[in-house]
């Protein structure tokens, strides 16, 4: 047989493979392309065994039609043969009754059309809101096999080929239940796709592309959903808490520096969880002077608060120092989390920690880290500003601008006090409890009060909230704890890879020095990372524009 071109040969052989029920792989042998039969798990028949392992029934029936007296080496061989016939004809096979002897050996079995039987009538008092359309038609098509003791083979004892319903066309045959199966290889690929953050729809479409069409995948999206759900249930065979502890043990075996701690209540139930891997511990050693901590994100179906300790690296990128899943946001819970964090970091406390205005968090920090400066998140303050003062100003009011200036602009305390008093008097806010309380703790948020505090340029927990957004993109509320840990690690890996990109860019590109004749800038460009150098250069440029007002 000859072909005009290589592609014609491939299409011809692939068409033959489709008819026979196997898949073709293009392979290289001695620099010439040959086409080898490759029994992939993505084949239409879902037959993953080689032909040498399958009972050769073609000698008994050349057209593949079941006949009385056929023999099979095993019950599974009989099913595969009948299922292959069902695929060709357009019906789905259901495994029906079976009989076994005292040793557990199957002595007889019946395979029926899935439309065998009739739908039972509903006998309840209240009709269900939704009823499924009937699928059974009382079809009598079947194949019965019986174990023949003389040869220990299964022989076709009874066969009915006629159906009382319309059969499926070949284009829809892959949708029939008996033709759908997620193979081991496909399941492994689906698990990798899920761990990589692909949705169920994206994972299924990807496999469809690889198989040359959805009809060649061998299962539906619902089948994949059930497979992944079963896999999760298997991983939680010790219960969610036991599976979580197993996960921590696996992490510790991979890296002995992995730190984790669990708090139990009086009934030995898990309440709070803290963990930090080796990379987090190392990052804290170098960048842990300023830390933000936020618990606004609720992680899973139980709505546990997720507390993440976050900071900056040399590229002013987010680095994670540790994380905690909390039972609640009480003083005792925060005390345990902050104390465990210090334990993981060998007692090294941050110089500054930024949080929101949570009272329980403030009390816990004053007890566990009394020497650490506790700053308040300016972003959180601005967000609650509208809640407490929104009804005190009308359109074009200067209240938010005066408030923002007190928070961000003024360098001198006298200027801050003067504008603050004017704002309070102008808008009749003398008796506003929230604003008065905020003024009493102005040393935690006003710029003029924090000049002597080291904050590394951070004034809010937006780092944590930015991280929360990244976590939210990868997580769902129905995820169990083990799933949550896996997806959280993926977010951490993503942040670390961004750091590698920044490291590459720093070594690949020379810094842009604006004033090349300035020795200080040249030296700074050789010392700082590009991001920090740009910030320094801007500050340096602004300093040259200063004017002496008085001597």
Secondary structure, 3 states (H helix, E strand, C coil): CCCCCHHHHHHHHHHHHHHHCCEEEEEEECCEEEEEEECCCCCCCCCCCCHHHCCCCCCCCCCCCCCCCCEECCHHHHHHHHHHHHHHHCCCEEEEEEEECCCCCEEEEEEEECCCCCCCCCCCCCCCCCCCCCCCCCCCCEEEEEEECCCCEEEEEEEECCCCCCCCCHHHHHHCHHHCCCCHHHHHHHHHHHHCCCCHHHHHHHHHHHHCCHHHCCCCHHHHHHHHHHHHHHHCCCHHHHHHHHHHHHHHHHCCCCEEEEEECCCCCEEEEEEECHHHHHHHHHHCCEEEEEEEEECCCCCCEEEEEEEECCCCCEEEEEEEEECCCCHHHHHHHHHHHHHHCCCCCCCEEEECCCHHHHHHHHHHCCCCEEEECHHHHHHHHHHHHHHHCCCCCCHHHHHHHHHHCCCCHHHHHHHHHHHHHHCCCCCCHHHHHHHHCHHHCCHHHCCCCCCCCCCCCHHHHHHHHHHHHHCCCCCCHHHHHHHHHHHHHHHHHHHHHHHHHHHHCCCCCCCCCCHHHHHHHHHCCHHHHHHHHHHHHHHCCCCCCCC
